[in-house]
Amino acid sequence: MGPVATIMAGKLQVAFAPRKLQLIDESNQHHGHSGAHPSGESHFRLRISAEALDGKSRVAQHRMIHEALSVELKNRVHALAIEVS
């Protein structure tokens, strides 16, 4: 896991104390696409399960996750695919 993913995972741990957390760097699949960073860590897939997200609508879950990762989403991360279970 690179430095951006490490920071993101730490923030998600603090914000949600997840039962399950997988943060997958998919940047290599987007090389040369818009928003791709030359050194990677710009496109991620998040798989998360957390009590704090249970019972919330999909929109509410995504808003909560986006809020927790707001700095990274504004600066370095171009895309974040979110799967909540």
C-alpha positions as CSV (number, residue, x, y, z in Angstrom):
1,M,0.0,0.0,0.0
2,G,1.4,3.4,-1.0
3,P,1.4,6.6,1.1
4,V,-1.9,7.9,-0.2
5,A,-3.7,4.6,0.4
6,T,-2.1,4.3,3.9
7,I,-3.5,7.8,4.8
8,M,-6.9,6.9,3.4
9,A,-7.1,3.6,5.2
10,G,-6.1,5.3,8.5
11,K,-8.8,7.9,8.1
12,L,-11.4,5.2,7.4
13,Q,-10.3,3.2,10.4
14,V,-10.7,6.2,12.7
15,A,-14.0,7.4,11.1
16,F,-15.8,4.0,10.9
17,A,-14.0,1.3,12.9
18,P,-14.9,-1.1,10.1
19,R,-15.5,-4.8,10.4
20,K,-14.0,-5.1,6.9
21,L,-11.9,-2.7,5.0
22,Q,-10.2,-3.3,1.6
23,L,-8.7,-0.4,-0.3
24,I,-7.5,-1.4,-3.7
25,D,-5.3,0.8,-5.9
26,E,-6.7,0.4,-9.4
27,S,-4.6,3.2,-10.9
28,N,-2.7,0.9,-13.2
29,Q,-6.0,0.2,-15.0
30,H,-6.4,3.9,-15.8
31,H,-2.9,4.8,-17.0
32,G,-3.2,7.6,-19.5
33,H,-6.8,8.4,-18.7
34,S,-8.0,11.7,-17.4
35,G,-7.1,12.3,-13.8
36,A,-4.5,9.5,-13.7
37,H,-1.5,10.5,-11.7
38,P,1.9,9.5,-13.2
39,S,3.0,7.8,-9.9
40,G,-0.3,6.1,-9.4
41,E,-2.6,6.2,-6.3
42,S,-5.3,8.2,-8.2
43,H,-8.0,5.5,-8.7
44,F,-9.2,3.3,-5.9
45,R,-11.9,0.7,-5.1
46,L,-13.1,0.7,-1.5
47,R,-14.9,-2.3,0.0
48,I,-16.1,-1.5,3.5
49,S,-18.4,-2.9,6.2
50,A,-19.1,-0.8,9.3
51,E,-21.8,-0.4,11.9
52,A,-21.7,3.3,11.3
53,L,-22.8,2.7,7.7
54,D,-25.5,0.1,8.5
55,G,-29.0,1.1,7.7
56,K,-28.0,4.3,5.9
57,S,-29.0,5.0,2.3
58,R,-26.4,4.5,-0.4
59,V,-26.2,8.3,-0.8
60,A,-25.7,8.8,2.9
61,Q,-23.0,6.1,3.1
62,H,-21.1,7.7,0.2
63,R,-21.4,11.2,1.7
64,M,-20.0,9.9,5.0
65,I,-17.1,8.3,3.2
66,H,-16.4,11.3,1.0
67,E,-16.4,13.5,4.1
68,A,-13.9,11.3,5.8
69,L,-11.6,11.4,2.7
70,S,-12.4,15.0,1.6
71,V,-8.7,16.1,1.5
72,E,-7.6,13.2,-0.6
73,L,-10.5,13.4,-2.9
74,K,-9.9,17.2,-3.5
75,N,-6.2,16.8,-4.1
76,R,-4.9,13.5,-5.3
77,V,-7.6,10.9,-5.7
78,H,-9.5,11.2,-9.0
79,A,-11.9,8.2,-8.6
80,L,-13.2,6.2,-5.7
81,A,-15.5,3.2,-6.4
82,I,-17.4,2.4,-3.2
83,E,-18.9,-1.0,-2.2
84,V,-20.6,-1.1,1.2
85,S,-21.7,-4.4,2.6
